[in-house]
Amino acid sequence: MPNDDLEDFKQFMKQREEAAKAYVSGDPAPLDTLSTTIAPSTFFGPRGGFKRDPGDVNTTYKSDAKSFTTGDTHFEILHMGASDGLAY
């Protein structure tokens, strides 16, 4: 039986990588659809420091994306797993 949690997580990671590519090109909008509004939430921004509150994280995404004009990024996934609604 296939692990739907793992397939769902793989799809999410593809969306997340696309959102990261948009972010480093100055567009934070795709992160809005993926970002949590419920604590806990943490973001280590490109200007240093970090934010913990979900509202602060999302506001920082929007302001810090302006630091970029063009860019590229990719994810190197060394290992992933998902089961019972928990994924890494």
C-alpha positions as CSV (number, residue, x, y, z in Angstrom):
1,M,0.0,0.0,0.0
2,P,1.5,3.4,-1.0
3,N,2.2,5.9,1.7
4,D,-0.1,8.9,0.8
5,D,1.5,11.0,3.5
6,L,4.9,10.7,1.8
7,E,3.5,11.5,-1.6
8,D,1.6,14.5,-0.2
9,F,4.9,15.7,1.4
10,K,6.8,15.3,-1.8
11,Q,4.2,17.4,-3.5
12,F,4.5,20.0,-0.8
13,M,8.3,20.1,-1.1
14,K,8.0,20.8,-4.8
15,Q,5.6,23.7,-4.0
16,R,8.0,24.9,-1.3
17,E,11.0,24.9,-3.7
18,E,9.0,26.9,-6.2
19,A,8.1,29.3,-3.5
20,A,11.8,29.6,-2.5
21,K,12.7,30.3,-6.2
22,A,10.1,33.1,-6.3
23,Y,11.3,34.5,-3.0
24,V,14.9,34.9,-4.1
25,S,13.5,36.6,-7.2
26,G,11.8,39.2,-5.0
27,D,8.3,37.6,-5.0
28,P,7.1,36.5,-1.5
29,A,3.5,35.8,-2.6
30,P,3.8,32.0,-3.1
31,L,5.0,31.7,0.5
32,D,1.7,33.1,1.7
33,T,-0.2,30.0,0.6
34,L,2.3,27.8,2.4
35,S,2.9,29.7,5.6
36,T,1.3,28.9,8.8
37,T,-0.7,31.3,10.8
38,I,-0.5,29.1,13.9
39,A,2.5,29.1,16.3
40,P,5.1,27.8,16.4
41,S,6.7,29.4,13.4
42,T,10.4,30.4,12.9
43,F,12.2,32.2,10.1
44,F,15.8,33.1,9.8
45,G,15.9,35.9,7.3
46,P,18.5,37.0,4.8
47,R,19.3,40.1,6.9
48,G,20.2,38.0,10.0
49,G,18.2,37.5,13.1
50,F,15.0,35.5,13.3
51,K,11.3,35.8,13.9
52,R,9.1,33.4,15.9
53,D,5.5,34.7,15.7
54,P,3.7,33.6,12.6
55,G,2.5,37.1,11.8
56,D,6.0,38.5,12.2
57,V,7.4,35.6,10.0
58,N,4.9,36.4,7.2
59,T,5.6,40.2,7.4
60,T,9.3,39.5,7.3
61,Y,8.9,37.3,4.2
62,K,7.2,40.3,2.5
63,S,9.8,42.9,3.5
64,D,12.9,40.8,3.1
65,A,12.0,39.4,-0.3
66,K,12.6,43.0,-1.6
67,S,16.3,42.3,-0.8
68,F,16.4,40.1,-4.0
69,T,15.8,41.0,-7.6
70,T,16.9,37.8,-9.3
71,G,18.1,34.6,-8.0
72,D,18.1,30.8,-8.1
73,T,17.9,28.2,-5.4
74,H,17.3,24.5,-5.1
75,F,16.7,22.1,-2.3
76,E,19.0,19.2,-1.7
77,I,17.0,16.6,0.1
78,L,19.2,14.0,1.8
79,H,16.3,12.1,3.4
80,M,12.6,12.5,3.8
81,G,9.8,10.6,5.4
82,A,6.2,11.0,6.3
83,S,3.6,9.0,8.2
84,D,0.5,9.7,10.3
85,G,0.5,13.4,9.4
86,L,4.1,14.0,10.5
87,A,6.8,14.7,7.9
88,Y,10.5,15.7,7.8
